[in-house]
Each structure stands twice: as C-alpha cells, then as structure tokens.
Amino acid sequence: MKYTVLTLFPNLIRPWLEESLIAKALERGLLEVEVHDIREHATDKHRTVDDTPYGGGAGMVMRVDVVVKAIEAAGPADEVILLSPAGRPFDQRMAEELAAKQHLVLVCGRYEGIDARVERFVTREVSIGDYVLMGGELGALVLLEATSRLVPGVIKEAESHRQDSFAQGLLDYPHYTRPPEFRGLGVPEILTSGHHAKIAEWRRKQALLRTKQRRPDLLERAELTPKDLAWLEEEA
C-alpha cells in the first residue's frame, strides 16, 4: 500500500512514521509513505500558496492552481482524498474499503480552507469528526493509521483487528491482563476458566452490552443474530 500525503507542514507527518508498527511496516516494505510539501508547487519567488478570498471575509484560502499541481505530481492513484469537515464521516467500513486500494493521496488543507475548485480534482472528501482543526494533517494520520493496520502483514495477528471495536458493528468487549487483582478490582472469573466457548459467549455479550450502554446508535446498523437480540432483551 502506498500513501502520498500533500501538506504545507511535512514535519507534522514524518515523525509519526518513525515509531511503532507503521515504522516496522515501512522497513519491511509493506507500506510506502511519501510526504510532499505543497509549497514546492508554487510558481512565484515567495512560494505563495494562498490568497485572500473572493467576496471578502477573514482568513486566507489555499490556491487551486498550487494544490492541483501537487495532486497531479503525486501520480496515478486509486483515490485522491481531501480531508475536510464537509466530507463523509470516516468509519471502520470506510477504512476497510480504502485499505484494499493500492495508492491513496491525502490532501491536507490549511488556513481558512482550500479553493472549492479543488473538489473537482479529488475522488472523495473525508471528515474525522464534527469539529474544526487547524489543518488536515491529523485527519490524514488518522486515516493512514486506521487503514494501514488492515494491510496484510502490518499486524501479525490478523484476528486482532477482526475483533476490534466497529469491525463487527459493535464496540469491543472489555480486556484484562495481570495482575489478577488491583486495589480491590478483580478479573471476571470466566476469563480464567479455560472454557473457550463460554469465554467467547461472555465476550459477545459484553460487546453487545457496552454498545447498548455507550453507543446505542450502533446497534441500529449492526448485524445482530437472534441470540444477540435475546441477550439484549434479557438485559432490558
């Protein structure tokens, strides 16, 4: 999987690539990440990338000509994604869809925004939440990490991400490890029973209950079995 990140601040991206599983995946050739400075595509001596908005108003707007040149320089891509609060909300299903691609170009805006004509040169706009950031770099990193961990080989235990929160439309079940007791807080006995079928059943119930308590909206879209529905009824 290849990612090309277009940004005015490459050093906001590069340190993220030097740690943890992403760094290891880069070393092993499972991922390729190129970070390009949009400013390199400015044509004047001051390397101007923004200008005042037509119609007046506060702030500066990134120029369409500079941004589009950066997109075109990134080469052919399966998707050119503009990180934008106006985009479709990013979720696990989109992460799975994008993880199947070969090359993603991630466009990070700054200032008051990007000239709206850039939208004609992207394949989709994506939002990571209903709030405003100073730029698209954090959104690009969220998308990069959420999709790259689904690339085969990046996480050695593939079963791990198949059981993650949202992977099955539910929140994840609670996890425990040593010590078995901490300040009066113990570990559920079922997890130390060695009975794998009962453990799996307990984890499914806990995932359902957590989702019902904390994110009931997810239950409306989750694929629930008759047994799931019976468990939820018992806890009503």
Secondary structure, DSSP 8 states (H G I E B T S, - for coil): -EEEEEES-GGGTGGGGGSHHHHHHHHTTS-EEEEEEGGGG--STT---EE--TT--SS-EE-HHHHHHHHHHT---SEEEEEEEEEEE--HHHHHHHHT-SEEEEEE-BTTEE-GGGGGG-SEEEESSSS--SBSHHHHHHHHHHHHTTSBTTBS-HHHHHTSTTTTSS-------S-SEETTEE--GGGGS--HHHHHHHHHHHHHHHHHHH-HHHHTTS---HHHHHHHHHT-
